[in-house]
Amino acid sequence: MKVCVYGLWHLGAVTAACLAAAGHEVRGLDPDPKRIDDFRHGQPPLLEPGLESLLVAGLDSGKLQFLDDAGDAVRGCKVLWVTFDTPVDDDDQADTSFVMDRIRDVLPFVDDGSVVLVSSQLPVGSCRELERDFARHSKGRDIGFACSPENLRLGKAIEIFRNPDRIVIGVRAAKHRKVLEELFETITPRLVWMSVESAEMTKHALNAFLAISVTYANEIAALSERVGADAKDVERGLKGEARIGPGAYLSPGPAFAGGTLARDVQFLTALALETNIRTPLLHSVRESNDHHRGWPARKLEEVLGSLEGKTVAVWGLTYKPGTDTLRRSSSVELCRWLLSRKASVRAHDPGVRELPADLSSVRLCASAQDAADSADALVVMTAWPEYRQIERSALGTMKQSYVIDPARVLPPAVATLPGVRYIAVGVPKTLLP
């Protein structure tokens, strides 16, 4: 099938490369000419394990090409797959008009009988709005609009695209479903069909549920710290319950970051205000998460007092392991906070070679051990596998052996090392008799 993948950042790059590997004829389209040129040379815009080699394979096979002309890219394609990463600001407000306008730009080039499949994160009702706009100006042309919520995760995107739990697809008509069946059955037979609005709402509901789970787990962890319970033990007890299950997002750890979960919570709370529906649970998620985001800073002040002149090592800077994305990273936020407190910051991250300009005073070290050398405290912020293999010697040269590990990245043995004061989310301060 000929498919145009429109919007080439993380979601679009992975979608285009994986579809080409599945045998489809794929045309990648993006408004940024520089990005198109990079893709033509097999260079993705960000780190994702396996993505570069998959892009190169698609280009070499001729199944994948990248075009900068919308007409050339879209004409002849049975599906226009919209994969823009919806921009979101630091207050979790999404710029949905950016994506909607980009879709409207190319609709004149879409063939009759084709399907516009939206996977970008947009508020429920967006496809309906596009349908109405198109109907007003189309002069009777026939194009279908459908929604399939994206389900990728940084660092594991290719694996998840190729072997999803299921794919949710919202369609209006049987003829559009037939087109999308031909596309998606090359990926998985586990297809969940529903209305367009139901598919849009499913994405909001899923991410909001995960956000609620994360904040709930961290509130339980905060209570556990005070009463002598270990939140990891509590997690095991919860996940062993059949009504909850082992895959639940109930691990004590950092606040959620990155914008993806927060964006859908924001969509739903905005919808509640528009429709005059009270949603006190959803409205409390951000407050709880924002409070927990300050947990590493509170622990540093608890053990070191004033941070002025103190040296803090930070292991891990990226939003997640397996990527080089720094935007909305909790670790970057912590570094900025430390600098504002006049601390000296040394950092290490295996995926980062350059820091933003406002972090120029952070020393980016070649190894995790170099970062920890003579530090007053170490904070482990990103769960890179390398940190799980760290030897005791990496901590032995610290000035003071305060190890703050929000996500419990380090192996359990670290907590028992002589002289190390290990601090993690949900680890009790004192053990009750």
Secondary structure as the mmCIF struct_conf table of DSSP 4:
data_model
#
loop_
_struct_conf.conf_type_id
_struct_conf.id
_struct_conf.beg_label_comp_id
_struct_conf.beg_label_asym_id
_struct_conf.beg_label_seq_id
_struct_conf.end_label_comp_id
_struct_conf.end_label_asym_id
_struct_conf.end_label_seq_id
STRN STRN1 LYS A 2 TYR A 6
BEND BEND1 TRP A 9 TRP A 9
HELX_RH_AL_P HELX_RH_AL_P1 HIS A 10 ALA A 21
TURN_TY1_P TURN_TY1_P1 ALA A 22 GLY A 23
STRN STRN2 GLU A 25 LEU A 29
BEND BEND2 PRO A 31 PRO A 31
HELX_RH_AL_P HELX_RH_AL_P2 PRO A 33 ARG A 40
TURN_TY1_P TURN_TY1_P2 HIS A 41 GLY A 42
BEND BEND3 PRO A 45 LEU A 46
TURN_TY1_P TURN_TY1_P3 PRO A 49 GLY A 50
HELX_RH_AL_P HELX_RH_AL_P3 LEU A 51 SER A 61
TURN_TY1_P TURN_TY1_P4 GLY A 62 GLY A 62
BEND BEND4 LYS A 63 LYS A 63
STRN STRN3 LEU A 64 LEU A 67
BEND BEND5 ASP A 68 ASP A 68
HELX_RH_AL_P HELX_RH_AL_P4 ALA A 70 VAL A 74
TURN_TY1_P TURN_TY1_P5 ARG A 75 GLY A 76
BEND BEND6 LYS A 78 LYS A 78
STRN STRN4 VAL A 79 VAL A 82
STRN STRN5 VAL A 88 VAL A 88
TURN_TY1_P TURN_TY1_P6 ASP A 90 ASP A 91
BEND BEND7 ASP A 92 ASP A 92
STRN STRN6 ALA A 94 ALA A 94
HELX_RH_AL_P HELX_RH_AL_P5 THR A 96 VAL A 106
HELX_RH_3T_P HELX_RH_3T_P1 LEU A 107 PHE A 109
BEND BEND8 VAL A 110 VAL A 110
HELX_LH_PP_P HELX_LH_PP_P1 ASP A 111 ASP A 111
TURN_TY1_P TURN_TY1_P7 ASP A 112 GLY A 113
STRN STRN7 VAL A 115 VAL A 118
BEND BEND9 SER A 120 SER A 120
TURN_TY1_P TURN_TY1_P8 VAL A 124 GLY A 125
HELX_RH_AL_P HELX_RH_AL_P6 SER A 126 HIS A 137
BEND BEND10 SER A 138 SER A 138
TURN_TY1_P TURN_TY1_P9 LYS A 139 GLY A 140
STRN STRN8 GLY A 144 CYS A 147
TURN_TY1_P TURN_TY1_P10 LEU A 154 GLY A 155
BEND BEND11 LYS A 156 LYS A 156
HELX_RH_AL_P HELX_RH_AL_P7 ALA A 157 ARG A 162
BEND BEND12 ASN A 163 ASN A 163
BEND BEND13 ASP A 165 ASP A 165
STRN STRN9 ILE A 167 GLY A 170
BEND BEND14 ARG A 172 ALA A 173
HELX_RH_AL_P HELX_RH_AL_P8 ALA A 174 PHE A 184
TURN_TY1_P TURN_TY1_P11 GLU A 185 ILE A 187
BEND BEND15 PRO A 189 PRO A 189
STRN STRN10 LEU A 191 MET A 194
HELX_RH_AL_P HELX_RH_AL_P9 VAL A 196 VAL A 227
TURN_TY1_P TURN_TY1_P12 GLY A 228 GLY A 228
HELX_RH_AL_P HELX_RH_AL_P10 ALA A 231 LYS A 239
TURN_TY1_P TURN_TY1_P13 GLY A 240 GLY A 240
BEND BEND16 GLU A 241 GLU A 241
TURN_TY1_P TURN_TY1_P14 ALA A 242 ILE A 244
TURN_TY1_P TURN_TY1_P15 PRO A 246 GLY A 247
BEND BEND17 ALA A 248 TYR A 249
BEND BEND18 PRO A 254 PRO A 254
HELX_LH_PP_P HELX_LH_PP_P2 ALA A 255 PHE A 256
BEND BEND19 GLY A 258 GLY A 259
HELX_RH_AL_P HELX_RH_AL_P11 THR A 260 THR A 275
TURN_TY1_P TURN_TY1_P16 ASN A 276 ASN A 276
HELX_RH_AL_P HELX_RH_AL_P12 PRO A 280 ARG A 293
TURN_TY1_P TURN_TY1_P17 GLY A 294 GLY A 294
HELX_RH_AL_P HELX_RH_AL_P13 TRP A 295 LEU A 304
BEND BEND20 GLY A 305 GLY A 305
TURN_TY1_P TURN_TY1_P18 GLU A 308 GLY A 309
STRN STRN11 THR A 311 TRP A 315
BEND BEND21 THR A 318 LYS A 320
TURN_TY1_P TURN_TY1_P19 PRO A 321 GLY A 322
TURN_TY1_P TURN_TY1_P20 ARG A 327 ARG A 328
HELX_RH_AL_P HELX_RH_AL_P14 SER A 330 SER A 340
TURN_TY1_P TURN_TY1_P21 ARG A 341 LYS A 342
STRN STRN12 SER A 344 HIS A 348
TURN_TY1_P TURN_TY1_P22 PRO A 350 GLY A 351
BEND BEND22 ARG A 353 ARG A 353
HELX_RH_3T_P HELX_RH_3T_P2 ALA A 357 LEU A 359
TURN_TY1_P TURN_TY1_P23 SER A 360 SER A 361
BEND BEND23 VAL A 362 VAL A 362
STRN STRN13 ARG A 363 LEU A 364
BEND BEND24 ALA A 366 SER A 367
HELX_RH_AL_P HELX_RH_AL_P15 ALA A 368 ALA A 372
TURN_TY1_P TURN_TY1_P24 ASP A 373 SER A 374
BEND BEND25 ASP A 376 ASP A 376
STRN STRN14 ALA A 377 VAL A 380
BEND BEND26 THR A 382 THR A 382
HELX_RH_AL_P HELX_RH_AL_P16 PRO A 385 ARG A 388
TURN_TY1_P TURN_TY1_P25 GLN A 389 GLN A 389
TURN_TY1_P TURN_TY1_P26 ARG A 392 ARG A 392
HELX_RH_AL_P HELX_RH_AL_P17 SER A 393 GLY A 396
TURN_TY1_P TURN_TY1_P27 THR A 397 THR A 397
BEND BEND27 LYS A 399 GLN A 400
STRN STRN15 TYR A 402 ILE A 404
TURN_TY1_P TURN_TY1_P28 PRO A 406 ALA A 407
BEND BEND28 LEU A 410 LEU A 410
HELX_RH_3T_P HELX_RH_3T_P3 PRO A 412 THR A 416
BEND BEND29 LEU A 417 LEU A 417
TURN_TY1_P TURN_TY1_P29 PRO A 418 GLY A 419
STRN STRN16 ARG A 421 ILE A 423
TURN_TY1_P TURN_TY1_P30 VAL A 425 GLY A 426
BEND BEND30 LYS A 429 THR A 430
#
